[in-house]
Amino acid sequence: MDARLPAHIEVSGLIRAVESEGGFGVVLQKGEKDAGTILVLTTKNGRSRLWERMPQLDGSRKFTCSREQDDENTREFDEYVARRKASDPDCWVVELDIENAERFIAGVRG
């Protein structure tokens, strides 16, 4: 049996953890409550990153940076996120605004 947390609880916990450290988190798109895929957007020093869970060789699924782009040219990045949302309307899109957001993403188990 899969021991995965429901997506809405995982998203809520991620946002609360960021906010408890003085950052800001927002849901840009709500997905399927229990099993939706979670995409996390972060921006740091003019670079946007999109984090998605990717299967690993050991069978786990950890967040991996799947896209990275300078904020000077965001069209391609924005189009990719729009395509992901269109192809999977059940996915969650969450944006985190905090220094070193990767430390919060790394703590989320898949």
N, C-alpha and C positions, 0 to 999 in steps of 0.2 A: 504494500500500500504506500502511496506517495505521501510523504510527511510535509509537503509544501504548505506554507501559510497561504490563506486566501489573499488574493492580490490587494484588496482594499485595506486589509490590516497591515500588510507589508508596506504599502505606500504611506499609510498614515504614520506608521512607526518611523519610516525614513524621514518624513517631513518633520515630525516632532523632534527627532534626534538633531536635525539641522537647526531647527528653531531654538532648541535648548542651549545651543552653542552660539546663539546670536545671529544666525543666518536666516535665510528666507527660503521656503519651498512652496511651490504651487503646482497644482494639477492642471495641466494644459488640456488634457483629454482624459475623461473617465472611460475605463474599459470594462470588461466583464468582471463582475464583483469577485468571483472566486478564482478564476483561472486565467485571467487576462495576462498577456505579455506585458512586461514593464520596460519602458524606455526611459532613460534618465539623461537630460540635457544639463551640461555644465558649461559655464563660461569663465575663463580666467585669463587675464592679461591679453584680451583681444582675441582669444582662441575659443571657439565653441567645440564641444565634444559631445558625441552621442554614445551612450553606454547601453549595451544590450547583453542579455544572458546568452552565452555560447556554450555548447556542449564541450566538455573536456575529455581527454583520453581516459580518465579514471571514472567516467560516468557522471561526474558532477556537472553543474551548470553555474559558471561564475560570470559576473559582469565583466565585459571586455569592451574597450573603446573600439567602436566599429566605424566611426567617422570623426574626422577632425578638420577644422577649417578656420582660417583667419576671418575675423569679422568684417574685413574690408570687402570680401566677396562672398556674401552669404546665400546668394541665389541657389547655387548647386546644393548646398547643405539643406536649405529650407525645402527644396524640391524633393530631396531624399526623404526627409521627415514626413512630408505630405504624402509621398508614395507609400511609406510604411503604414501610415494611419489609414490610407485608403485600402490597402491590401489586407489589413487586419483591423477592422473597426472595433474589435474587442480589446485592443492594446491600450495601455495606460501610457500617457506621456507626462513626465514629471520634470520640472526644472528646479535645480538647486542653485542657490546663490550664496555661497560661503567659501571662504578661503580653504583650499585643499579639500574640495568636495569628494575627491577620490577615497578619502579615509572612511567616509560614510558608506559609499557604494561597496567598498571592499568588505565591510562588515556584514553585508546582506548575503545570506546563504541561499543557494538554489538547489 
